[in-house]
Amino acid sequence: MKMHILSGGRLRMRKAIYYPHAAPAETFELPVSYILLRHDRGNVLFDTGCHPDIGKDPIPRWGDMARFMTPVMTEGDHVLNSLACVGLSPDDISHVVCSHLHTDHCGCNQFFTKAKIYIHEAELAAARAPDGVQMGYLPTDWDHPMPIEPVADGHDVFGDGRIRLVHLPGHTPGAMAALVRLDRDGLFLLASDAVSVRANLDDNFAPKNTWNVEKCLASYARIRDLEQRGATVICGHDNAQWRGLRRGADYYA
């Protein structure tokens, strides 16, 4: 199995959300990524990033959300072009794993019409709740006619232990990671926003955009246990880590 880490542009956000001692007006840029897992039995995409229209004008799709999360990307910074760079189209993807249903993680779901969409059952319930839009879940991102399969903690995508889904609530009710086992490079935990930036895990700090602090800290404990067992934690938006990763056509195996 091969693992490709693909780029989807960047977002500018308030640094104080993630770093408690940052000045209120200070901002920083976060990478947006998605991860392709090329398994013998199918191509699995972990998250789909921002919709292509965000590179033109985020307001029609995001509304007021664009005041707090500013895209730093061109019209070409999206998953469709990233897949093309490794020789794939959306129709080549058999499974999409949604780490959670925030717009920078599932904005391109609609293009994967031949894929099975995995979403944790708690995340799907939160997005479908009456206050789902107020909680940041935009139906235009995730509510599409493709088959959605609600999953629970420990779901094994192909039943062979290669890609196992891990429920790590806190950032959202149904946030999921993928525990990926590669032959050459070993074990990886694709943490997404369960660990947006590494400093949060190291300092045991729940970011200010956390849904439930207690559950977030409990998920940190579980992540540390997996790390002690040999897993390399890939954070959702850590710029320093991002610069040191193999990306695009380069891969882990």
C-alpha positions in Angstrom: 0.0 0.0 0.0 1.2 3.5 -0.8 0.3 6.8 1.1 0.4 10.1 -0.8 -0.1 13.4 1.2 -1.7 15.9 -1.2 -1.9 19.7 -1.0 -5.1 21.8 -1.1 -3.9 25.3 -0.5 -3.8 27.1 2.8 -6.0 29.0 5.3 -5.2 32.1 7.4 -6.7 31.9 10.9 -6.3 33.6 14.3 -3.3 32.1 16.0 -4.8 32.5 19.4 -7.3 29.7 18.6 -4.4 27.2 18.8 -1.8 29.0 20.8 -3.1 30.5 24.1 -0.3 33.1 24.5 -0.7 34.6 20.9 -1.9 38.2 20.5 -5.6 38.4 19.6 -4.9 40.0 16.2 -2.1 37.7 15.3 -2.8 35.3 12.4 -0.9 32.4 10.8 -1.3 30.1 7.8 -2.4 26.5 8.0 -1.9 23.9 5.2 -5.0 22.1 4.0 -4.3 18.5 3.0 -5.9 15.2 2.1 -4.3 11.8 2.0 -4.6 9.1 -0.7 -4.2 5.5 0.4 -3.5 3.2 -2.6 -4.6 -0.3 -1.4 -4.7 -3.4 -3.6 -8.5 -3.4 -3.2 -9.3 0.3 -3.8 -8.1 3.9 -3.6 -9.1 5.5 -0.3 -9.2 9.3 0.1 -8.9 10.6 3.7 -10.7 14.0 3.5 -11.4 16.0 0.4 -10.4 19.6 1.4 -12.0 22.9 0.3 -14.3 23.2 -2.7 -12.7 24.6 -5.9 -14.9 27.7 -5.7 -13.2 28.8 -2.5 -10.1 29.8 -4.5 -12.2 32.3 -6.4 -14.5 33.7 -3.7 -15.4 31.9 -0.4 -18.3 34.1 0.6 -21.1 32.5 -1.6 -20.3 29.1 -0.2 -19.0 30.0 3.3 -20.8 33.2 4.2 -19.7 34.7 7.5 -17.3 31.8 8.1 -15.0 33.5 5.6 -14.4 36.3 8.1 -12.7 33.8 10.5 -11.1 31.4 8.0 -9.5 33.2 5.0 -8.4 31.0 2.0 -4.9 31.5 0.8 -5.1 29.5 -2.4 -5.7 29.7 -6.2 -8.6 28.3 -8.1 -6.4 25.2 -8.9 -5.6 24.4 -5.2 -8.1 21.5 -4.8 -8.2 17.7 -4.6 -9.2 17.2 -8.2 -5.9 18.7 -9.5 -3.9 17.0 -6.7 -5.3 13.6 -7.8 -4.5 14.3 -11.4 -0.9 14.9 -10.5 -0.7 11.2 -9.4 -2.6 10.0 -12.4 -6.1 9.6 -10.8 -9.5 11.0 -11.3 -12.4 11.2 -8.8 -13.9 8.0 -10.4 -10.8 6.1 -9.4 -11.6 6.6 -5.7 -13.5 3.7 -4.1 -13.8 5.1 -0.6 -13.8 8.5 1.0 -13.2 8.7 4.7 -14.5 12.0 6.3 -12.4 12.8 9.4 -15.3 15.2 10.2 -17.7 17.4 8.3 -16.1 20.9 8.6 -15.9 22.6 5.2 -12.1 22.5 4.8 -12.2 18.7 5.2 -15.2 17.6 3.1 -15.8 20.4 0.6 -15.1 18.3 -2.4 -17.2 15.2 -1.4 -19.7 15.9 -4.2 -17.2 14.9 -6.9 -16.7 11.4 -5.7 -19.9 9.9 -7.1 -18.6 6.3 -7.3 -17.1 6.2 -3.8 -18.6 4.9 -0.6 -18.5 7.8 2.0 -17.5 6.8 5.5 -18.6 9.2 8.3 -18.7 8.5 12.0 -22.3 8.0 13.2 -21.9 10.7 15.8 -20.7 13.2 13.2 -23.5 12.4 10.9 -26.0 12.9 13.7 -24.5 16.3 14.7 -24.6 17.5 11.1 -28.2 16.5 10.7 -29.3 18.1 14.0 -31.5 21.2 13.9 -28.5 23.4 14.9 -26.1 21.7 12.4 -25.5 24.8 10.3 -24.9 26.9 13.4 -22.3 24.3 14.4 -20.5 24.8 11.2 -21.8 21.9 9.1 -22.7 23.1 5.6 -25.1 20.7 3.8 -23.7 21.8 0.5 -20.4 20.1 1.5 -21.7 16.7 2.7 -25.4 16.1 1.9 -25.1 14.4 -1.5 -26.8 11.4 -3.1 -23.7 9.1 -2.9 -24.0 6.2 -0.5 -23.0 7.3 3.1 -22.0 4.5 5.4 -22.1 5.5 9.1 -19.2 3.8 11.0 -18.2 3.3 14.6 -14.8 3.2 16.3 -12.5 0.5 15.0 -14.0 0.1 11.6 -11.5 -1.8 9.4 -12.0 -0.5 5.8 -10.8 -3.7 4.0 -10.8 -6.1 6.9 -7.0 -6.6 6.8 -5.8 -4.2 9.5 -4.3 -1.8 7.0 -6.7 1.1 7.4 -8.6 1.2 10.7 -10.8 4.1 11.7 -10.4 5.6 15.2 -13.1 7.7 16.9 -11.3 10.7 18.5 -14.1 13.1 19.6 -13.4 16.5 21.0 -12.9 18.8 18.0 -16.3 17.6 16.9 -18.6 14.8 18.2 -17.6 12.3 15.5 -14.1 13.3 14.6 -12.2 10.3 13.2 -8.6 9.4 12.5 -7.2 6.6 10.3 -4.6 4.2 11.7 -2.6 3.2 8.6 -0.2 0.3 8.6 2.5 0.4 5.9 5.0 -2.4 5.1 8.1 -0.2 4.8 7.4 3.0 6.7 5.3 1.5 9.6 2.3 2.8 11.5 0.8 6.3 10.9 -2.1 8.0 12.6 -3.8 10.4 10.3 -5.2 12.6 13.1 -6.9 15.4 11.2 -8.2 18.0 13.6 -8.1 15.7 16.6 -4.6 17.2 16.6 -4.7 20.3 14.4 -1.2 21.4 15.4 1.4 19.4 17.3 1.8 22.0 20.1 -1.7 21.3 21.2 -0.9 17.6 21.9 2.4 18.4 23.5 0.9 21.1 25.8 -2.4 19.3 26.4 -4.2 22.4 25.2 -7.7 22.1 23.6 -8.0 24.8 20.8 -10.7 27.4 21.2 -12.7 25.8 18.4 -13.1 22.6 20.3 -16.6 21.2 20.7 -15.9 19.3 24.0 -12.7 20.0 26.0 -13.0 16.9 28.2 -13.4 14.6 25.2 -10.6 16.4 23.4 -8.1 15.7 26.2 -9.2 12.1 26.5 -8.6 11.7 22.8 -5.1 13.2 23.3 -4.4 10.5 25.8 -5.4 7.9 23.3 -3.3 9.4 20.6 -0.3 9.5 23.0 -0.8 5.8 23.6 -0.9 5.0 19.9 2.3 7.1 19.5 4.0 5.2 22.2 3.1 2.0 20.3 5.0 3.3 17.3 2.5 5.4 15.3 3.7 8.6 13.6 1.0 11.2 14.2 0.2 13.3 11.1 -1.5 16.5 12.3 -4.4 18.2 10.5 -2.8 21.6 9.9 0.7 21.8 11.4 2.8 24.0 9.1 6.2 22.9 10.5 5.4 19.2 10.2 3.9 19.8 6.7 7.3 21.1 5.4 9.0 17.9 6.4 6.6 15.4 4.9 6.9 13.6 1.6 4.1 15.1 -0.5 2.5 14.7 -3.9 4.0 12.1 -6.2 6.5 11.2 -3.4 4.9 8.7 -1.0 5.2 6.4 2.0 4.9 2.7 1.6 
